């Protein structure tokens, strides 16, 4: 039964893709439509190694951190791993607090790192190794290496142990010299350092190479490249909601740099084509992969054709009357990558049949590994309730990225091991989260709907299992329903607005279990299905 459920859900996910080509079997006339990833892979950077493409994205306070995606056609992607198994940078990433009665006495002060953690990363391939650099705004700039991008990755090395820095990108020049460019939190200026050849440390205090607070406000996210004797820094400005993309260039890596706006909204409706990567296929085709902010769905990814005119990049479709900047495309021929188009999709559904969590899952902060298991009851995910006053501070909340523009998320849960004070269920997680689940008090279990912490009790649950459902609509609302027999679903409440842009991330489907009372009660999750029309 588990295999059948998973196959059904996976087929439903595979049947839908915003990036699916019109004739995805291949051929010169096959096309893709934007966005290629209607999912919150924010601050993307991507590279080509041979005929393979790799993408990394910011993950902030979620653990494991820093996802790595793979593609052969630049349009369809899968997750292959994470750079960081856990976030080791500070104790707050463990969400310390009164999770047990003992902790409530000995560790009364807790903490979180919402909106911190892994900010905009960069990935490069050099001397037979993959390098990923990333900042944490509170701790510094870090790097790790791997010979296989799926991992394992090396233990993080602090390249600059200093708070307040963001968006690093390494660069190895033709003569072997290494450089690092980055910005500061709050955005700007762009600062360039010489770096050791192995990329593990900077060799100087850094030099400002780009700053113009009037014409290039909120300058950030730099990516450094070299082409035809020119050094190029691709960097967005103006903020994540509506900012365009700039490119600065110079003959000397230290500058002086001249600049152009190369991508802006135009008449496309994509209001903030912002921050990304220049990629070149083996045939010499140029592409620019960037994000656009979409509120509750987070920052989703687009792919734009890029060509060179007079040693300047021209991105997207022309804009009437503008000789320099392009605008995002709605559709384009599939990239000539040397590989046929695929139907690969981001992993989503799970039947928990493996003894390891699927790569699509990320915990809200580092988990307590003593309070979850895939092996104590094979084929089920057990979540043991830890102490918390509300969901936002509940440890061991398991999340994944929301797939838009609409989706149906269903989960079947065994509630027979719940205890008084416990809450468990399915959430669309973010600032002011909503959820549908089961609350147990005074020996009675009830279907419960919650929004921004306010609980509405529903019918009593007498059976052992409950199936919960969330229908997410393109208007960024969710409607919840439940089934007590696994067949007939009953709606509960009205449409609820998804949590908007929360701690730099979009709203996320989540499984949770926490308690207001003594820890120890648990739920077993049988399946998690994601379907898209």
Residue, then its C-alpha position, 0 to 999 in steps of 0.5 A: x500500500x505504501x508503494x502504491x500511494x507513493x507512486x500515485x503521488x509522485x506521478x501527480x507531481x511529475x505531471x506538473x511543472x512550470x518549467x515543462x517544455x511544450x514538446x519535452x521529448x526533445x528536438x530543436x523546437x521544444x520549449x520551456x516556460x518560466x518559472x523553471x522552479x516554482x519553489x523557494x530556492x532563493x539566492x540561487x547560484x549555479x555552475x556547469x561541470x561537463x554536461x552537468x549543472x549544479x545549483x545551490x540556494x540559501x536555506x537560512x535557519x533550516x537544517x540540513x542546510x544549503x541544498x545542492x540541486x542537479x540538472x542536465x537540461x538547466x530546466x528540470x532539477x532534483x535535490x542531490x544533497x546538502x552541504x551542511x548536515x547540521x548548523x554548527x555555528x551557534x547554540x541558538x541553531x539548536x533552539x535551546x529551551x525548556x524542552x523537558x522539565x529538567x531543562x526548564x529548571x537548568x536551562x530557562x533561557x532559550x533562543x532561535x536563529x530565525x532569518x540567520x543561518x545560511x544566506x546567499x551562497x556561491x558554488x564553483x569548481x576548481x582544481x578537481x573540487x567543488x567549493x561552496x561559500x556562504x555567509x551567516x550574518x552573525x558569525x562570518x563567511x564560511x566555505x566547504x569542499x567536496x569531490x562529489x557535489x552530493x557529498x560528503x562535504x568537508x567541515x566548514x572553514x571560517x574564511x572571515x570570522x566576522x559578523x555583518x558580512x553577506x553574499x561571498x563569491x570566490x574566483x580563481x584567475x588564470x594565473x592561479x591567484x584566488x579572490x573573494x568578493x562579498x557585500x555587507x549585511x544591509x547591502x553594499x558596498x562590494x568588497x574584494x579580497x586576495x585569498x589563499x590559493x586553497x580558498x580557506x582564508x583571505x590575505x588582506x582587509x579588502x578593497x571596495x570595488x563597487x559602491x554607488x548609493x544613489x544609482x546602485x542602492x542596496x547593491x548585493x549578491x555579487x558573482x565574479x566572472x572573467x570573459x575575453x579579458x574582462x572581469x565582470x561582477x553580476x550584482x542586483x540592486x534595489x532590494x529583493x522585491x523590485x530590484x533589477x540586475x546590474x553588471x559591472x566590468x573592468x580590465x583589472x580585477x581591482x577596478x575601476x568598474x563601469x556598470x549597466x542595468x542588464x535585466x529589469x521588469x519591463x512589461x513582463x510582470x516579473x517585478x524583481x528579476x534579482x540575483x543569480x548566475x551566468x551559465x554557459x552551455x558546452x555549445x556556447x549558449x549563455x543563460x542567466x538563472x535568477x529569482x523573483x520574490x512572490x510573497x508566500x511562495x518565497x523567491x522562485x527561479x527563472x531562466x533567461x537567455x543571455x547573449x553578448x554584444x560589445x562585451x556586455x551581457x544582454x539578458x532576456x527579451x528586448x525592451x522597446x527604447x532600451x539598448x542595454x537592459x532586457x526583461x524576463x521571458x515567459x518562454x524560450x527554446x530549451x537550452x542547448x545543453x548537449x543533453x535531451x530534456x528530462x522530466x526530473x522534478x524536485x522530490x516532495x512525496x514520502x512514504x518513509x520506507x527508507x531508514x534515512x529522511x528524503x533529501x527534500x526534508x529540512x528541520x526548523x533549526x537543528x533537530x533533537x535526534x533523540x526525539x524522532x525516528x524512522x527505524x523504531x517503527x519501520x515504514x513510519x516517521x515517529x515524532x516525539x513531542x518536546x515541550x513548547x508553548x507554541x509551534x514557532x518555538x517547537x523543536x523537531x518541526x519537519x519542513x519542505x519547500x512549498x511547490x506552487x502555484x497550487x498544490x494538495x498536501x495530505x498526510x496520514x498519522x497514527x495518533x494512538x500514542x498521544x498524551x494530554x497537552x500534545x498538539x500534532x499535525x500538518x502546518x503551512x509554516x511561517x510567521x503566524x503559522x496555521x495548522x490542522x491537527x489533533x489536540x489532546x486534553x483531559x484524555x480527549x483527542x479532537x481535530x483542531x484548526x489553528x491560525x496564529x496561535x488561536x485554536x478552534x476545536x473540532x470533532x472528537x477523534x476515537x480512531x487510531x489514525x487521521x488523514x489531514x489535508x491542505x489545499x494551497x491555492x494560487x491566491x496564496x491561501x490554504x484550506x484545510x480538511x480531514x478524514x477519519x476513515x481515509x476516504x471522505x474528507x470534511x472541510x474545516x474552517x475558511x480559507x486562511x492566508x498563507x504566512x507571507x515572506x517569513x524570515x526570508x523564506x516562503x511558507x512551508x508544509x510541515x509536520x509537527x508534534x509538541x506539548x504544553x505538558x510533560x514530553x513523551x507523547x508521540x505520533x507516527x506518520x505513515x505518508x506525506x503526499x504532494x499532488x499538483x494539478 
